[in-house]
Amino acid sequence: MRYSKATGYALHTTVHIMLQPEGSSVGVQELAEMQHLSPTYLSKILTKLTKAGLIHSTPGAKGGYKIARLKHEISFLDVINAIEGNNSLFDCSIHHEGCLIENVMREAEDHMRNELSLKLLIDIAKEAEARHINDKGMQQ
């Protein structure tokens, strides 16, 4: 089972946006440079996150992206669904009623989705921020 690279970029981007001071936004150029991506490629990811209502886009020279919902409401699953969609990972090739293999696969997928819905990006953002502060303190 594998998620696309775009999902990884979306997760990192969303965490970075969460780390911005309250009310401020961050531009696509900064976000792209942070992950060594082209702004054009990242813009496609940002569009999906915007359409999902996770981030808000402000156009213009002083525009950028900021979190659109309460930070403690955004889960890993929210971001994954914004990029990958909400389709099942397993598609049974033999279509018959009550497929036992499909039942096992869907049950496992439901457990994974439930776990990802409980994991919040704000927790990762806080940990990243704490690590950054600790790293700065050690360098001084």
N, C-alpha and C positions, 0 to 999 in steps of 0.2 A: 504494500500500500504506500502510495507516495503522493504528496501534494506538489503542485507546480512551484517553481521558483517564485512566481508572482505572489503566491501566498506568503512565503517567507519575507519577501520585500514589503508586502502590505503589513505584516505583523510588526516588523522593525520600524516602518514608517509611522504607524499609528502610535507606537510607544514613544518615538521621538517627538511627535506632535504633542502627546500628553505631557511631555517634560517641559514644554514651553511655558513661560509665565502666563498666569491667568489672563485671558482676554487678548493675548498676542497671537499672531499667526506666523507661519513659516513658509517661505517660498519654495517652489518646486526645484529651483536650482540648488538650494542648500540641501534639500532632502535627497536629490539625486547624487550630489557630490558625496554625501555621507555614506552612500552604499555603492559608489562607483558605477552608477547607471546613467543612461542617457535621460535627460529630462522628458523626451518624447515618450519613451517606454514607461517611465514612472507616471507620467500624466494619465496613461491608460488605466493604471492601477488606482490612481487617485480618483479618477472618474467613477470607478466601480464602488469605491469606499464612500464617495459623495452620494451616489444613487442609493446606496444602502442606508443613508442617513447617519453614518458613523462620523464623518467629518463634514465641515462646511467650507466651501470655496468662496473667496472674495476676489473678484477679478481686478486687474489694474496694477499699476506700478507698485503700489503699497499693499497690494493684496497678498493672498496666500491661503494657507489651510490651517484650520483649528478644529478642535473636537466639537462635534455638534450635539452630543448627548452628555449626560452626566458621566464622568470618567469611571465611576464604580459600576456602571451599567454595561460596559463593553467587554464582552467575553472573547476568548480565542475563537469560539464557534461563530460569533457574529462576523468576525473578519474573514474567517475561512469561507463561510457561506457567501459573503460579498464577492469573493474572488472565484471560488470554485462552483458556486451554486449549491442548491440544497438537494441534489440528486443522490441517489443511493450509490455507494461505491461498488456494490456487487450487482451484476445483472445475470440472472440464471439463463444459461443458453438453452436449456430444455424447459419449455414453458408448459407446465402442468400444474394442476391445482394442488396446493399444500406441499410444495417441494420442501423436503426436509433439509436439504443443503442450504437452500435460500433462507429458510427460517433461522438456521444457526448463524449465517452470515449477517442477516439483518439484526438479530439480537446482539451480536458482537458490535455491530456498527452503532446501534442504539446506546450501548454502554459507553462507547467512545465519544459519541456526540454529547451524552449527558456529562461526562467528565470534562470535555472541552467547554461546555456551557458554564461549568462551575469555576473554571480558571479565568480570572480577570486580568486584563492587560495592565490595569493600574497597579496591581501587585508587582508585576515585572518592572514597570516604570519606577516605582518606589525603590525596588531593590537596585536597579541600575543607577538611580540617583544617589543612593547610599554608597554604592561602590565607588562612584565618581568622586564623591566627597572624601571618602576614605583614601582613595588614590592621591588626591590633591594634598591631603594632610601628610601623607607619607613622603611626598616629593619635597615638601618645604623643609 
